[in-house]
Amino acid sequence: MSTHFAFAPAVMEKPMAAFYISVSTRKFEQMIAQGRITPYRLDGKKVYNRDELDELVAELPEW
């Protein structure tokens, strides 16, 4: 995905949300199945909350 934004939107659809946290869409789907990421409904679409994605990334263990 080569989309560039000056800021991240408050909610994102799956491809953009996966890109936002630097994982593939397949890995993103695995994280959803594990309950690590929660989908929300907006106008009939599944979207993902930027603040929750930021929290997920902030909780990653150090290398």
Sequence and secondary structure as in RCSB ss.txt:
>XXXX:A:sequence
MSTHFAFAPAVMEKPMAAFYISVSTRKFEQMIAQGRITPYRLDGKKVYNRDELDELVAELPEW
>XXXX:A:secstr
     SS  SEE HHHHHHHTT  HHHHHHHHHTTSS  EEETTEEEEEHHHHHHHHHT    
